[in-house]
């Protein structure tokens, strides 16, 4: 079956740190997707030049949201585009969705812009009142590189006001951190501490980010005793 192709306009562009931009596109009529899926973006209908990017929005949003890290010719050209410019979108594709979860409790381990599919997945789970707890462990170099920080913190704050709450976020800063917070990569001791309230055999771990981050998280989760079928991976770069 041939994937549908849609022509979209860039409604808004937001800069996040030095290397990432968020592109808010017009949502075409009839476009249907599940949070966690991805689309292929191109500058024209031929798709001769194209790249795949995860959706960071949810179906009830009036826009499609993609997070793009500047890395190579295609993303650099995309970063130069302004509001009102058009892009062609093919998709959606993929099965990296909440349907892959085998448990009620969910943990999301994100490296950099690898957080993008989780933004929609977490919002979907909260919007639908999904049973179980949600934990986001988000590794970035500096606080300025957190994608959609205001939205993430708002969801976490709402959970805190409800007691334990369904959603909690832990930021891991690898180069620069706010005063009083540790600096360093996510290691097994920090991971063990963060997930100490979870039963690993009863938690699904979604992991997304650069390949070295994926490999490290997979090794640590395995060492801690997480069943292999509970480690759900999406890698890039």
Rosetta silent file (secondary structure, phi, psi, omega in degrees, C-alpha in Angstrom):
SEQUENCE: XXXXXXXXXXXXXXXXXXXXXXXXXXXXXXXXXXXXXXXXXXXXXXXXXXXXXXXXXXXXXXXXXXXXXXXXXXXXXXXXXXXXXXXXXXXXXXXXXXXXXXXXXXXXXXXXXXXXXXXXXXXXXXXXXXXXXXXXXXXXXXXXXXXXXXXXXXXXXXXXXXXXXXXXXXXXXXXXXXXXXXXXXXXXXXXXXXXXXXXXXXXXXXXXXXXXXXXXXXXXXXXXXXXXXXXXXXXXX
SCORE:     score description
SCORE:     0.000 S_00000001
   1 L     0.000  128.421 -178.695    0.000    0.000    0.000 S_00000001
   2 L   -75.267  133.426 -179.895    1.418    3.384   -1.044 S_00000001
   3 L   -71.393  145.601  179.217    1.813    5.880    1.793 S_00000001
   4 L   -70.909  147.660  177.470   -0.182    9.090    1.562 S_00000001
   5 E  -118.565  132.444 -178.351    1.634   12.323    0.700 S_00000001
   6 E  -125.230  143.505  173.374    0.530   15.660    2.140 S_00000001
   7 E   -98.075  124.744 -176.642    1.613   19.213    1.397 S_00000001
   8 E  -125.169  156.706  174.156    2.035   21.242    4.587 S_00000001
   9 E  -108.918  148.409  176.119    3.051   24.775    5.485 S_00000001
  10 E   -79.992  114.668 -179.720    5.403   25.725    8.292 S_00000001
  11 E   -83.970  -38.627 -175.164    3.272   27.593   10.836 S_00000001
  12 E  -156.014  148.288  176.851    5.942   28.233   13.446 S_00000001
  13 E  -129.152  132.105  177.857    9.602   27.496   14.134 S_00000001
  14 E  -123.403  132.666  176.944   11.167   27.399   17.601 S_00000001
  15 E   -86.631  134.352  176.633   14.886   27.239   18.327 S_00000001
  16 E  -126.157  110.016 -175.803   15.980   24.877   21.116 S_00000001
  17 L    64.733 -153.829 -177.025   19.622   25.255   22.108 S_00000001
  18 L   -92.752  -21.203 -167.687   22.133   25.611   19.284 S_00000001
  19 L  -119.889   -8.571 -174.203   21.327   22.561   17.159 S_00000001
  20 E  -118.660  138.720  171.509   17.608   21.746   17.359 S_00000001
  21 E  -126.664  144.437  174.217   14.563   23.434   15.869 S_00000001
  22 E  -100.601  129.205  179.788   10.907   22.555   16.352 S_00000001
  23 E  -111.944  115.988  175.921    8.753   22.761   13.228 S_00000001
  24 E   -96.162  114.459 -177.239    5.015   23.220   13.698 S_00000001
  25 E  -107.112  152.674  173.126    3.303   22.291   10.410 S_00000001
  26 E   -60.019  140.590 -178.962   -0.274   22.721    9.286 S_00000001
  27 L   -92.327  117.036 -177.620   -2.184   19.515    9.893 S_00000001
  28 L   -67.425  148.368  175.497   -3.707   18.190    6.653 S_00000001
  29 L   -63.628  132.800  178.640   -7.331   17.152    6.615 S_00000001
  30 L    87.059   -0.294  179.396   -7.609   13.398    6.992 S_00000001
  31 L   -77.580  121.390 -177.281   -4.127   12.943    8.458 S_00000001
  32 L  -125.994  137.137 -179.424   -4.310   10.202   11.084 S_00000001
  33 L  -155.235  168.984  174.965   -1.478    8.851   13.229 S_00000001
  34 L  -116.264  130.636  179.347   -0.555    7.250   16.529 S_00000001
  35 L   -51.168  135.724 -175.734    1.954    9.020   18.822 S_00000001
  36 L   107.534  -19.994  178.686    5.386    7.465   18.426 S_00000001
  37 L   -76.364  170.409  179.644    5.116    7.062   14.660 S_00000001
  38 E  -128.522  165.284  175.941    7.323    8.927   12.180 S_00000001
  39 E  -128.914  163.110  174.228    6.963   10.653    8.816 S_00000001
  40 E  -105.039  125.728 -179.609    9.274   11.289    5.893 S_00000001
  41 E  -104.148  144.567  178.144    9.800   14.975    5.092 S_00000001
  42 E  -147.437  161.850  179.940   10.869   16.357    1.732 S_00000001
  43 L   -87.121  -15.126  177.798   11.201   19.700   -0.017 S_00000001
  44 L  -150.370  174.707 -174.031    9.222   18.553   -3.080 S_00000001
  45 L   -69.633  -15.250 -178.533    6.886   15.814   -4.263 S_00000001
  46 L   -74.116  -24.741 -176.142    9.689   13.708   -5.736 S_00000001
  47 L    56.708   27.136  176.650   11.095   12.878   -2.278 S_00000001
  48 L   -63.931  -38.753  171.951   14.514   12.676   -3.959 S_00000001
  49 L  -111.544  119.736 -177.048   15.872   14.408   -0.869 S_00000001
  50 E  -158.164  158.224  176.662   14.112   13.244    2.261 S_00000001
  51 E  -146.191  153.615  179.307   14.596   12.264    5.887 S_00000001
  52 E   -95.038  135.570  178.123   12.501   10.509    8.525 S_00000001
  53 E  -138.598  140.574  179.532   11.477   12.362   11.692 S_00000001
  54 E   -73.234  144.473  172.912    9.324   11.292   14.631 S_00000001
  55 E   -74.914  136.725  178.346    6.061   13.059   15.330 S_00000001
  56 L  -111.711    5.062 -178.965    6.092   14.936   18.639 S_00000001
  57 L  -103.756  179.531  175.961    2.411   15.905   18.603 S_00000001
  58 L  -123.335  160.916 -174.704   -0.801   14.033   19.412 S_00000001
  59 L   -56.719  -29.204 -178.403   -3.892   13.549   17.209 S_00000001
  60 L   -78.680  -10.050  175.775   -5.930   16.195   19.069 S_00000001
  61 L   -69.439  152.262  179.414   -3.352   18.906   18.266 S_00000001
  62 L   -89.068    8.806 -176.722   -4.194   21.261   15.414 S_00000001
  63 E  -141.937  166.931  169.336   -0.642   20.924   14.052 S_00000001
  64 E  -106.564  134.669 -176.137    2.055   18.360   13.276 S_00000001
  65 E  -121.195  130.375  177.405    5.235   18.804   15.309 S_00000001
  66 E  -130.191  138.681  173.815    8.720   17.596   14.409 S_00000001
  67 E  -103.722  126.567 -174.325   12.009   18.129   16.230 S_00000001
  68 E  -125.388  119.930  174.334   15.007   18.399   13.901 S_00000001
  69 E   -89.327  133.783  179.326   18.654   18.399   14.953 S_00000001
  70 L   -72.286  112.081 -176.904   21.006   20.103   12.508 S_00000001
  71 L  -159.755   90.824 -179.243   23.256   17.304   11.298 S_00000001
  72 L   105.854  177.727 -172.554   24.100   17.124    7.618 S_00000001
  73 H   -66.461  -44.947 -176.097   22.929   18.797    4.425 S_00000001
  74 H   -63.604  -50.615 -177.289   19.206   17.975    4.593 S_00000001
  75 H   -66.641  -31.770  177.223   18.652   19.137    8.163 S_00000001
  76 H   -66.001  -40.892  177.063   20.752   22.270    7.569 S_00000001
  77 H   -66.013  -39.356  178.491   18.561   23.186    4.613 S_00000001
  78 H   -64.507  -41.053  179.647   15.472   22.483    6.697 S_00000001
  79 H   -62.167  -25.750 -178.442   16.791   24.683    9.512 S_00000001
  80 L   -81.537   -9.039 -176.812   17.091   27.573    7.042 S_00000001
  81 L   -76.647  148.269 -175.931   13.378   27.438    6.155 S_00000001
  82 L  -111.184  170.312  176.008   11.037   30.117    7.458 S_00000001
  83 L   -58.858  137.626 -178.915    7.397   30.299    8.475 S_00000001
  84 L    98.407  -20.112  177.854    5.112   29.996    5.469 S_00000001
  85 L   -69.358  157.814 -177.669    7.437   27.707    3.511 S_00000001
  86 E  -107.648  150.034  174.554    6.010   24.395    2.374 S_00000001
  87 E  -134.172  154.138  175.934    7.122   20.847    3.061 S_00000001
  88 E  -106.571  134.079 -173.699    5.882   17.519    1.787 S_00000001
  89 E  -120.919  125.964  177.644    5.033   14.877    4.365 S_00000001
  90 E  -115.055  133.558  178.104    4.725   11.157    3.660 S_00000001
  91 E   138.242 -160.836    8.589    3.303    8.752    6.204 S_00000001
  92 E   -84.855  167.379  178.907    2.834    8.038    8.979 S_00000001
  93 E  -132.849  164.414  168.983    4.994    4.943    9.448 S_00000001
  94 L    99.732  158.320 -179.579    6.189    2.741   12.278 S_00000001
  95 L  -123.259   16.390 -179.247    5.000    0.672   15.210 S_00000001
  96 L   -82.241   76.231 -174.429    6.979    2.388   17.982 S_00000001
  97 L  -132.578  176.383 -179.822    3.853    3.214   19.973 S_00000001
  98 H   -63.113  -17.308  177.855    2.319    2.530   23.377 S_00000001
  99 H   -64.383  -19.425  179.448    0.832   -0.655   21.940 S_00000001
 100 H   -76.103  -16.096 -177.087    4.313   -2.169   22.285 S_00000001
 101 L   -68.064  138.488  179.909    4.145   -1.865   26.082 S_00000001
 102 L  -107.346    3.729 -174.745    3.688   -5.126   27.958 S_00000001
 103 L  -139.802  170.400  175.667    3.067   -3.531   31.368 S_00000001
 104 L   -79.148  -46.585  179.188    1.089   -0.763   33.068 S_00000001
 105 E   -76.383  135.968 -178.039    4.139    1.138   34.367 S_00000001
 106 E  -129.166  139.080  173.547    6.196    2.793   31.617 S_00000001
 107 E  -125.572  137.273 -178.774    9.631    4.418   31.648 S_00000001
 108 E  -117.753  121.096  178.419   11.002    6.478   28.752 S_00000001
 109 E  -108.659  113.809 -174.065   14.780    6.937   28.400 S_00000001
 110 E  -118.011  135.625  173.957   15.587    9.743   25.966 S_00000001
 111 E  -112.385  112.887  177.983   18.914   10.969   24.656 S_00000001
 112 H    60.434 -132.944 -177.680   18.806   14.490   23.198 S_00000001
 113 H   -70.830   -3.851  173.778   16.296   14.983   20.392 S_00000001
 114 H   -63.599   -6.075  177.508   15.409   11.298   20.823 S_00000001
 115 H   -73.209  -17.579 -169.792   12.759   12.590   23.216 S_00000001
 116 H   -54.817  -47.242  179.621   10.486   13.611   20.323 S_00000001
 117 H   -64.991  -28.057 -177.467    8.396   10.420   19.999 S_00000001
 118 H   -72.353  -27.089 -179.469    7.976   10.310   23.783 S_00000001
 119 H   -59.433  -44.302  178.141    6.423   13.782   23.947 S_00000001
 120 H   -74.188  -39.070 -177.871    3.352   12.547   22.110 S_00000001
 121 H   -63.861  -41.921  179.477    3.305    9.117   23.751 S_00000001
 122 H   -67.488  -44.860  178.530    3.330   10.579   27.270 S_00000001
 123 H   -61.987  -39.864  178.393    0.657   13.143   26.450 S_00000001
 124 H   -60.949  -46.641 -178.613   -1.476   10.424   24.861 S_00000001
 125 H   -60.632  -41.608 -179.983   -1.189    8.212   27.946 S_00000001
 126 H   -70.832  -40.750 -179.020   -2.169   11.082   30.243 S_00000001
 127 H   -64.097  -36.193 -178.232   -4.985   12.288   27.995 S_00000001
 128 L   -86.633   -3.503 -178.990   -6.479    8.798   27.841 S_00000001
 129 L    65.964   37.241 -177.842   -6.097    8.249   31.592 S_00000001
 130 L   -60.772  138.224  177.404   -3.940    5.193   31.017 S_00000001
 131 L   -66.900  148.236  176.176   -3.380    3.029   34.094 S_00000001
 132 L   102.850  165.137 -179.854    0.121    2.923   35.535 S_00000001
 133 L   -92.419  154.944  179.676    2.949    5.344   36.226 S_00000001
 134 E  -124.872  129.407  179.147    5.001    7.215   33.638 S_00000001
 135 E  -128.145  127.066  174.461    8.659    8.131   34.109 S_00000001
 136 E  -110.707  120.548  173.038   10.749   10.180   31.683 S_00000001
 137 E  -107.805  111.247 -167.422   14.538   10.068   32.094 S_00000001
 138 E  -118.954  110.163 -178.535   15.801   12.753   29.739 S_00000001
 139 E   -96.413  122.249  177.346   19.536   13.115   29.050 S_00000001
 140 E  -138.879  163.313  179.879   20.720   16.408   27.522 S_00000001
 141 L   -72.561  -45.356 -177.882   23.974   18.342   27.525 S_00000001
 142 L  -140.072  163.033  177.960   22.565   21.538   29.062 S_00000001
 143 H   -59.734  -28.271 -177.962   19.206   22.854   30.332 S_00000001
 144 H   -69.409  -13.698 -176.602   18.924   25.038   27.209 S_00000001
 145 H   -98.128    6.111  179.399   18.656   21.917   25.040 S_00000001
 146 L   -73.070  122.045  179.682   15.521   20.501   26.673 S_00000001
 147 L   -79.726  127.311  178.626   12.826   20.139   24.009 S_00000001
 148 L    54.449   45.210 -177.396    9.405   21.451   25.111 S_00000001
 149 H   -58.900  -42.477 -177.920   10.601   21.936   28.697 S_00000001
 150 H   -60.447  -42.627  179.746    7.648   24.099   29.687 S_00000001
 151 H   -67.340  -44.436 -179.934    5.171   21.442   28.581 S_00000001
 152 H   -61.263  -47.599 -178.636    7.095   18.599   30.251 S_00000001
 153 H   -64.752  -34.553  178.539    7.444   20.491   33.531 S_00000001
 154 H   -64.583  -42.820  178.705    3.763   21.435   33.450 S_00000001
 155 H   -65.534  -40.202  179.805    2.723   17.794   33.127 S_00000001
 156 H   -68.359  -38.817  179.461    5.100   16.771   35.918 S_00000001
 157 H   -64.604  -41.142  178.687    3.891   19.585   38.185 S_00000001
 158 H   -61.188  -39.002  178.081    0.290   18.559   37.660 S_00000001
 159 H   -66.314  -40.004 -179.280    1.244   15.032   38.690 S_00000001
 160 H   -64.592  -34.709  179.744    3.044   16.279   41.801 S_00000001
 161 H   -68.479  -21.901  179.701   -0.047   18.227   42.857 S_00000001
 162 L   -91.712   12.343 -176.802   -2.010   14.983   42.715 S_00000001
 163 L   102.497 -126.671  176.653    0.361   13.282   45.164 S_00000001
 164 L   -65.578  -38.333  176.271    2.698   10.750   43.568 S_00000001
 165 L    74.153  156.338 -178.813    1.039   11.530   40.248 S_00000001
 166 L   -79.929  -18.798 -173.394    1.073    9.474   37.075 S_00000001
 167 E  -132.459  133.850  177.241    4.042   11.284   35.488 S_00000001
 168 E  -136.755  145.011  178.187    7.515   12.205   36.726 S_00000001
 169 E  -122.921  140.180  174.428   10.543   13.568   34.870 S_00000001
 170 E  -126.233  119.948  177.660   14.231   13.289   35.756 S_00000001
 171 E   -92.029  138.710  175.742   16.711   15.380   33.773 S_00000001
 172 E  -119.077  116.022 -176.908   20.290   14.166   33.340 S_00000001
 173 E  -102.940  123.520 -173.961   22.733   16.931   32.354 S_00000001
 174 L   -94.814  -16.334 -178.624   25.993   15.778   30.796 S_00000001
 175 L  -126.060  -39.773 -176.744   27.845   19.116   30.407 S_00000001
 176 L  -148.099  132.009 -176.887   26.163   21.875   32.378 S_00000001
 177 L  -128.555  158.334  173.307   23.484   21.678   35.062 S_00000001
 178 L   -59.941  157.642 -177.864   21.462   24.106   37.167 S_00000001
 179 L   -53.528  130.582  176.577   23.033   24.998   40.494 S_00000001
 180 L    90.247   -7.657 -179.816   23.057   22.104   42.925 S_00000001
 181 L  -102.775  148.728 -177.471   22.360   19.393   40.355 S_00000001
 182 L   -71.307  155.010  175.045   24.916   16.764   39.278 S_00000001
 183 E  -118.381  132.302  178.891   26.692   16.809   35.927 S_00000001
 184 L   152.415  161.250 -179.450   27.534   13.569   34.147 S_00000001
 185 L   -69.384  158.034  175.806   26.230   10.854   31.892 S_00000001
 186 L   -66.216  116.873  177.668   23.500    8.486   32.975 S_00000001
 187 L  -115.665  177.284 -172.239   25.300    5.617   34.703 S_00000001
 188 H   -67.418  -32.060  178.744   24.024    2.467   36.328 S_00000001
 189 H   -67.628  -42.588  178.769   24.059    3.908   39.858 S_00000001
 190 H   -67.084  -42.106  179.933   21.962    6.909   38.824 S_00000001
 191 H   -63.209  -43.589  178.986   19.608    4.714   36.810 S_00000001
 192 H   -59.009  -41.859 -179.903   19.207    2.289   39.718 S_00000001
 193 H   -65.122  -44.530 -175.541   18.346    5.204   42.005 S_00000001
 194 H   -67.096  -37.498 -176.710   15.825    6.758   39.614 S_00000001
 195 L   -96.964   13.296 -174.863   13.925    3.513   38.938 S_00000001
 196 L   -60.194  -25.718 -179.971   14.129    2.245   42.525 S_00000001
 197 L   -86.279    0.956 -177.992   10.383    2.646   42.986 S_00000001
 198 L  -108.255  145.286  170.740    9.607    0.485   39.959 S_00000001
 199 L   -88.581  113.605 -171.816    9.506   -3.293   39.659 S_00000001
 200 H   -61.483  -32.886  179.400   11.657   -3.902   36.575 S_00000001
 201 H   -72.653  -10.225 -178.735    9.820   -7.094   35.647 S_00000001
 202 H  -121.789   25.328 -179.781    6.598   -5.061   35.614 S_00000001
 203 E  -132.591  134.135  173.947    7.854   -1.986   33.724 S_00000001
 204 E   -95.542  130.948 -178.216    8.251   -1.410   29.984 S_00000001
 205 E  -109.950  111.800  173.416   11.284    0.704   29.060 S_00000001
 206 E   -91.087  129.825 -177.326   11.113    2.717   25.838 S_00000001
 207 E  -127.588  130.411 -179.649   14.577    3.912   24.780 S_00000001
 208 E  -147.348  137.788  179.091   15.333    6.398   21.991 S_00000001
 209 E   157.713 -165.784  177.823   18.387    8.428   21.033 S_00000001
 210 E   -62.158  155.662 -175.730   21.824    8.139   19.428 S_00000001
 211 H   -56.497  -41.694  177.923   23.232    4.625   19.057 S_00000001
 212 H   -62.317  -36.939  177.676   25.811    4.960   21.889 S_00000001
 213 H   -65.314  -43.793  178.381   23.043    6.097   24.253 S_00000001
 214 H   -58.465  -49.373 -177.084   20.860    3.170   23.181 S_00000001
 215 H   -61.626  -41.987 -179.710   23.662    0.651   23.720 S_00000001
 216 H   -64.637  -46.305 -179.534   24.499    2.051   27.154 S_00000001
 217 H   -63.954  -41.886 -179.896   20.878    2.057   28.341 S_00000001
 218 H   -61.843  -43.198  179.689   20.256   -1.442   27.052 S_00000001
 219 H   -64.526  -44.161 -179.050   23.334   -2.766   28.862 S_00000001
 220 H   -65.849  -43.793  179.724   22.433   -1.026   32.128 S_00000001
 221 H   -63.082  -39.783  178.410   18.813   -2.156   32.058 S_00000001
 222 H   -64.867  -42.548  179.248   19.898   -5.726   31.355 S_00000001
 223 H   -62.026  -35.982  179.875   22.420   -5.617   34.202 S_00000001
 224 L   -76.432   -9.351  175.856   19.711   -4.404   36.570 S_00000001
 225 L   102.306   17.397  178.221   17.566   -7.384   35.604 S_00000001
 226 L   -72.726  129.536  176.869   15.067   -5.948   33.135 S_00000001
 227 L   -58.747  137.101 -177.898   13.535   -8.687   30.946 S_00000001
 228 H   -54.159  -35.825 -177.990   14.753   -8.267   27.328 S_00000001
 229 H   -71.914   -8.999  178.624   11.184   -8.138   26.028 S_00000001
 230 H   -97.405    2.074  177.476   10.554   -5.077   28.223 S_00000001
 231 E  -105.014  110.743 -171.498   13.305   -3.016   26.536 S_00000001
 232 E  -114.225  115.525 -166.277   11.761   -1.334   23.481 S_00000001
 233 E  -111.748  141.570  169.504   14.253    0.487   21.279 S_00000001
 234 E  -135.587  116.870 -175.928   14.133    3.191   18.602 S_00000001
 235 E  -116.436  160.051  176.383   17.557    4.337   17.390 S_00000001
 236 E  -154.141  158.016  174.146   18.852    6.998   15.017 S_00000001
 237 L    67.853    0.000    0.000   22.175    8.437   13.921 S_00000001
